[in-house]
Amino acid sequence: MKKRKAKKSKSKFPIIIIGAIIIGIVVFYFYSADQAKIRGFAFGNEIQSLQEEIQNEQGLFISSIAKWNENSISDYEMIRIGEKHLETFNELLDKYDELQPPDAFSRSVKLLKLSLEYQIESHEHRLDWIKNGDDLELIRSQELTQLSFEAEQAGLKSFNDAKVGIEQ
């Protein structure tokens, strides 16, 4: 009888090891999924903060243009404000390179960065228009503003699509 017990305990050992491996795989899977959600949430906060900074800076620039249109500020002052604005936008553009998006969000980051690049170029053309009065500069500025808007909308859609994919 002792030999039978030895065989039973030997046959239980591989089953216990296989069970432990399965449990380990399941724990790892759920841990990885939770970590992905945490990274996605943290990234969402980072990108939201960056987008808010961009919108705030954009609002200040638009406000300055409105004042300039009302002749409340001079051409010189508007150019100075615009150049400072471009510096700020370029600093914000660099922040996109510092982001570490989860793979699902990389397309949205590229599109949102492209949107800001278009905005910067648009504002450069607007400042050139203020400096020299060339209407072609204003037209190019308006075209780039439209491209910026389209890229931003595509980036936001891509972001939301990726977000829904992560939540599922």
C-alpha positions, 0 to 999 in steps of 0.5 A: 500500500505504501507504493500506491501512496507514493505514486499518488503523491508523485502524480499530484505534484505535476498537477499542482505545478500546472495549476500554479503556472495557470494561476500565475499566468492569470494574475500576470494577465490581469496585472498587465491589463490594470497597468495598461489602464493606469498608463492610459489614464495618466496619459489622458491627464497629460494630453488633456493638460497639454491641450488646455495649455494650447487652448489658453495660449490660443485664446490669448493670441486671438484676444490680442488680434481682436484688440489689434483689429480695434486699434487698441494695440499697435502693429509693433505691439501685436508683432511683439505679442505674436513672437512671444506667442510663437515661442510659447507654442514652440515650447508646447510643441516640444512637450508632445515629444516628451509624452509617452503614449500607450501604443493605442494613442500614438496616432492621436498624438501625431495628429494633435502635434500636426495640428499645433504645427499647422497653428504655428505656421498659420500664426507665422503667416499672420504675423508676416501679414501684419508686418508687410500687409501682403494679403497672400500671407493672410490667405495662407494663414487662414488655410493653415488654420483650417488644416489645423482644425481638421488635424485636431478633430481627427486627433481627438476622434482617434484619441476617443476611439483609442480610449473606447478600445482600452475601456473594453 
